[in-house]
């Protein structure tokens, strides 16, 4: 707990410590991470104007290779374009 106005205590955060709103939740590659549970959720990324990077969840469908295949067909950034985010198996 951060206490205010006591000697030798950690200072409380004031104005000026905030994060830039444009870069919030942004990966170093410039993409935002989007968790994909099934192939239908990839279609949602086509309608978005922001650059998203698809990441398959751990409990993927029975054919987990179908998500990266579909992502490459519809030109959604995946492992090859977004190096910081990888498809989990």
C-alpha positions as MATLAB code, in Angstrom:
seq = 'XXXXXXXXXXXXXXXXXXXXXXXXXXXXXXXXXXXXXXXXXXXXXXXXXXXXXXXXXXXXXXXXXXXXXXXXXXXXXXXXXXXXXXXXX';
ca = [
       0.000    0.000    0.000;
       1.296    3.416   -0.878;
       0.867    5.960    1.890;
       0.911    9.676    1.379;
       2.806   12.397    3.267;
       5.022   10.191    5.392;
       8.793   10.219    5.419;
      10.648    7.416    3.661;
       7.530    6.138    1.908;
       6.982    5.515   -1.788;
       5.468    8.552   -3.463;
       1.930    8.322   -4.774;
       1.439    8.660   -8.486;
       0.276   12.104   -9.549;
      -0.724   13.435  -12.932;
       1.889   12.845  -15.578;
       2.415    9.136  -14.937;
      -0.251    8.012  -17.393;
       0.145    5.920  -20.518;
      -0.256    7.348  -23.991;
      -3.780    6.426  -25.111;
      -2.741    5.763  -28.709;
      -0.101    3.244  -27.725;
      -2.031    1.506  -24.973;
      -2.229   -2.296  -25.363;
       0.003   -1.998  -28.435;
       2.667   -4.600  -29.177;
       6.166   -3.455  -30.191;
       5.355   -4.453  -33.770;
       2.475   -1.939  -33.900;
      -0.315   -4.531  -33.753;
      -2.871   -5.167  -31.040;
      -3.290   -8.743  -29.835;
      -6.643  -10.448  -30.467;
      -7.361  -13.921  -29.059;
      -9.036  -16.215  -31.562;
     -11.059  -19.168  -30.287;
     -12.387  -20.429  -33.608;
     -12.240  -19.720  -37.320;
     -15.396  -17.563  -37.243;
     -13.690  -15.025  -34.990;
     -11.140  -14.385  -37.726;
     -13.954  -12.944  -39.825;
     -14.494  -10.274  -37.153;
     -10.967   -8.990  -37.725;
     -11.775   -8.314  -41.374;
     -14.354   -5.699  -40.368;
     -12.031   -3.883  -37.939;
     -10.065   -0.874  -39.095;
      -7.285   -1.182  -36.483;
      -4.299   -3.455  -37.122;
      -4.781   -6.609  -35.070;
      -2.569   -9.647  -34.678;
      -4.385  -12.960  -34.283;
      -3.360  -15.368  -31.540;
      -4.953  -18.804  -31.202;
      -5.913  -19.846  -27.677;
      -4.556  -22.907  -25.906;
      -7.818  -24.858  -26.089;
      -8.112  -24.474  -29.848;
     -10.590  -26.521  -31.928;
      -9.825  -30.147  -32.800;
      -7.968  -29.006  -35.904;
      -5.709  -26.246  -34.540;
      -3.935  -25.872  -37.871;
      -7.165  -24.560  -39.432;
      -6.871  -21.184  -37.668;
      -3.414  -20.240  -39.050;
      -4.407  -21.518  -42.511;
      -7.536  -19.362  -42.583;
      -5.613  -16.355  -41.242;
      -3.122  -16.564  -44.082;
      -5.938  -16.871  -46.666;
      -7.729  -13.732  -45.507;
      -4.423  -11.845  -45.024;
      -4.734  -11.295  -41.274;
      -1.395  -10.736  -39.612;
      -0.232  -13.911  -37.953;
       3.026  -15.455  -36.835;
       4.974  -14.543  -39.972;
       4.009  -10.847  -39.909;
       3.774  -10.313  -36.166;
       6.941  -11.760  -34.670;
       6.120  -10.963  -31.031;
       2.885  -12.972  -30.995;
       2.953  -16.639  -31.886;
       0.174  -19.152  -32.352;
      -0.042  -21.358  -29.290;
      -0.730  -25.060  -29.746;
];
